[in-house]
Amino acid sequence: MIGPRPHVAATKPYHLPKMQANIILSANESPYNLPQPVVDQIKDELDNIAYNRYPDPMSLELRMLISSAYGLHAANVFVGNGGDEVIQNLYLAYGGLGRRAITFEPMFEIYGITGRMTETTMIPILRDPKNFTAENVIPQAYRMDASLIFLCCPNNPTGDMVSLGRIEELLQNTEALVVIDEAYAEFSSQTAIPLLSKYENLAILRTFSKAFSLAGLRAGYLLASEEVIENLLKVKLFFNFSKLSQAIAKIAFTNRNIFDGQIKKILEERERVFGKMSKINRIKVFPSHSNFILFRTEKPAAGVWQNLLDRGILIRNCSNQPLLDNCLRVNIGTPEENDAFLSALREIA
């Protein structure tokens, strides 16, 4: 039997083994399910869906709803099955064999994996090893031969931010399409959306998975120029976004203010947990603008991770990523989950 393409055969799949744990703080999910008013509206909508008919292949109603919230047009919005599918379509449209993409490492690993799958040449630029910020290394990408530049802000897994001033400098000094991944923007005080009207080479990625408590749905969207969106529509699967997904995403986005209370609780817990962790000996905690916290332990990260798992608490071991020796990432859970994590970490560290 014929094998896959060589670069596919040489790649390990992005796979997180299923772990049994009572407290799951490993995937940056919201610890809160959908608010009941949103659930009630979804239940009512389910009775009105014609499941025997294909969905709108252009997801026009959802795109119009999202665009109006940002003062844009539907032609400025692309939707897909989570940020992952949007990233894949960006590579299909702007990457590929003979093209180059820049990332600032460490960052969300899907960017590198998907880039290699599309035979895009990846150019990783290392962040500042002291605080993991990309602020001072971004100029390395100026006028570099690349088709795509990806920058997560806030960054996963480090939680740091890059100033809008530096992002604007990057846009002014490159012909590449600059994709700002704002998956965690609702937990920060910054967005690059105001720059969209000034720069045709800017695209902003958002998701419903984090602040909107819809990680199980898989829904994400991209804001960009009409030209960029048109090119993504050329490469996407025709019926890429299901009728059910469109309906639920519309309800969640229409009621997005309802999620403000949950976001506030997560932010309050982030500051409380950060303060408590900062007082634990033999670990270094890094400031975060997201719904998770990165920390480094003097003990081997694998051992700390396993000891936490033995206590029924699952977090993410990030020590396999560049610069992140002995680093682990914990996302903010409920107060009870966070207290259990802090108590276990004190014992272990």
N, C-alpha and C positions, 0 to 999 in steps of 0.2 A: 504494500500500500504506500502511496506517495505521502511524504511527510509535510509538515507545515513550512512556511517560509523560514529561512535560517534565523532571522532575528526574533521570530516568535519562539522557535525551538530553544533559543539560548536564554529566554526570559523566564523568570519565576513568576507565577501568578500572584497578584495582590490578594492575599488570603489571611484572614484573621481566624484562627481556630476557635471553635465554640467552647467557651469555658463556663463551667457551672459556678455561679456566685450569687450570693444573696443581695449584694450591693454592686451594681454595675456603674462604674465611673470611668469608663475607658473610651467611649465613642463620641464624646462631646454632645450627647443628646440632651434635650431638655428633661429635667426630672419630673416635669408636670405634663400630664396628658392634656388633650384639648379642653378648653373651658366648656362647661355644660351648654351654654347658649349656642356655641358653635356646633357641638355634637347634635343638639336638637335640630338645628337647621339642616345639617347633613342628612339626618334621618328622614326629614321631610322631603329633601331633594331626591333621595334614593328612589322614592315611589314614582318620580316623574321622569326618570331616565329610560330612554328607549334603548335597552341593552342590545337589541337585535340590529341596531343601526351603527354604522361606523362613526367615529368621532369627527369633529371638524379638524381636518388635517392642518389647518393654519392656526388653530386655537385662538381665533380672532377675538371672541368676547373677553377671554382672560387677558390677552395682550392689550386690548383697549382699556380694561380696568386698571392694569398696572401702569400703563403709559399715562393715563389721566392723573394718577396720583403724583407723578413726577413732572407734569407739565410737558410731556412728550407726545408722540404719536404712536399708534400701534406698530407702525413700520420701524420703530426704534426698539422693539422688544422681541426677543426670541425666548421660547419656553421649551423645557425638556425634562426628562426623567432625572431630576436631581442635577447638581452641578457637574457630576461626572459625565453625563451625556453631552452637556453643553461644552465641556472641555474637549471631549472627543470630536465634536463637530467643528470646533475651532481649529484643531489640528488637521482635520480632513479638508477644511477650506483654505487654511493659511500655512499649514506645515507640509510634511511629506518629504520624500526623497529629494535631496539637493537643497533643502531649506533648513534654517537653524532657529532654535528657540532658546531663550535665556530664562533661567530660573535663579532664585536667590536662596541658597541652601543653608540650613535645612528648611524645608517647607513641605506642604502637602504632597505626599509621595505619588499620588495619582498623576501629577503633571509629568514627572519623569517617565513613569511606566507607559502612559498613553502616548507620549512623544516617541518613545522607542518603538511602540507597536505600529506607528504610522511612518516609521523610518525617518523621522525628523532628527537631525543632528542636535543633541542637547548640549548647551553651554552652561554649566553650573557656575555661579559666582558665590563664593563663600561669604557669609555674613560676618560681622564683627565677632570674634570668638569670646569676647568678654561679656557682652550683653545681648548678643545674637541679633542686633538691629541691622537692617539693611541700609539705613540712612546714609552712611558714609561710603558705602561700596557701590551704590547705584551709579555714580558717575563712570564706573568701569564699563557700563553698558552704552554710554553715549556714543553715537555714530558707529556702533559695532554692526557688522553685517548680520542681521537677524530679521526674520519675518514676524516673530512673536516674542513678546517679553511678558512673563507672568510674575505678578507681585501680589502676595496675599497680605491684606491689611484690614484687620489684625491678622498676624501670621499664625498659622498652625504648623508646628506645635509650640512655638516660642511665646506667642501672645503679645509680641511687640507691635508698634505702629511706625509708619513712615509718614512724615509731615506732608500736607498737601503741597507745600512749596517745593519739596523735593520731587514729588510726583509730577508736578507741572514742569519742572526743569527736565525731567526725563522725556516727557511728551514733546518738549521743544527741541530735544537733541537726538531724536530717532525717527526713522521712517517706519519702524516696526509697529504692528498693532500691539498696544500696551493693554493688557488685561489685568484689571485690579480685582482680585477676588475678595469680595466683601461678605463672605458667608457669615461672619460674626459681627457685622457692622452694628446690629441692634444693641450689642453689648458695649459698644464704644461710643465716643462722642464725635466721630468724624465720618464723612463720606466724600467720595470724589465726584458724586453726581453733579455738583455745580460746574465741574470742568467739562461736562459732555458738550455743552453748547459752544465751547471754544476749540475743541480738538477732535478732528475726524478720526484720529488714530487711537482713540480711547474707547475701551469697552469695560463695563462693570458687571461682575457676576454676583448674583444674589441667590439665596436658597430659602425654602420653606422648612428645611430640616431642623434648624436650630431654634431660633426664637419663636417660630410658629408651631413648634411641637409636632412636626409632621415628618420626622425622619422615616417613618414606616410607609409614607406615601410615595416618596421620591419625586420631588418637584423643585425645579430651579429655573432661573431666568437670567437673561443677559440684556443689558441696556447698551445701545451703541448707535452709530450712524445708520441711516437707511441702507447704505452700500454694504456695510458689514452684515447687517441682518439679512439682506437679500442673498448674500453669498452663503450664509448658514442655512437658509431655507433650501438652497440648491442641493446640499449634501445630506440633510437629515432624512431619516426614514419617513415615508409618506404619512402614515398614521402613527407617529412616534409617541404621541401623548394621549392617553386613553380618555374616553368620555368621563369616566369616574374621577380620574385625576383632575381634569379640567374643572369639574363641578366642585370638588372639595377645595381646590386651590382658590377658586373664585370666592367661595364662602369665607375661607380663612383670611384672604386679603381684604375683603370687604369689612371684616370684623377685626382688622389688625390692631385697633386700639384696645380691644379686650385683652390682648396679650401683654399690655404694658405692666399690669400688676405682677404677672409672673416674671417678666424681665427684671423689674425692680427687686423682687425677692432674690433672684439669682445674683444680681449685682451686690446686694447687701451681704449675701452669704460669701461671695467672692472676697470681699474686703475682710470679713470676719475670719475666713479660713486662711487668707494670706497672712493676717496678723498672728494667728495661732501658729501657723507653720514657721513663721520667721523666728519664733522663740524656741523651736526644737533644735537641739544640738546636733551637729554633724550633718546638717543639710543646708543647702543654699537655695533660696526661693527667688524666682524671677518674676518681676511685676508683669501683670497681664491686663490687657484691654478686652479680653474675651470671656467666655464662660468656662475656662479651664485655667490651670496653673501648672507651669513647668517647674520642676525642682531637681537639684542634683544632690546625690547622697554620697557620703564618703565610703560607704559600704558598696559592694558590687550591686548594680541595679537589678540584675536578674534575681539575686537573693532577696532583696527587699520586695520585689514584685511577687515572688513566690510566697514569701511570708505573709503578705497581705492576702493573697489568694487563699492560702491555708486558713485564713480567718474569714473567708467568704466575701472578700472585697477585691474587685477586679479594676485595675487601672491600666495605663498604657506604658509599656517599656519602650522608650525612644532611643535607647543607647546605641542602636544600629545605624542611626542617622549621622551625617557629618556634624562634627563639633559637639555632639551631645553625649559624650562619654558619661556613663552612670546617671543619665537623666531619665526621669519618669514624668508622665503627665497625668493629672487627675482632673476630671471635669467636675464642676460644681453640681452637687445633688441637693436633696432636701436637707434641712437642718439636721435631721436625725441621721441621715446617711453620712453627712459631713462629720458629725461628731464621732461616729463609729470609725471613720477613716482616720481622724486625728488621734483618737485614742490608740488605735492599732499602730500608727506610724510612730508615736512616742515610744511605744514598747519596742518596736523593731529598730529604730534609728539610734 
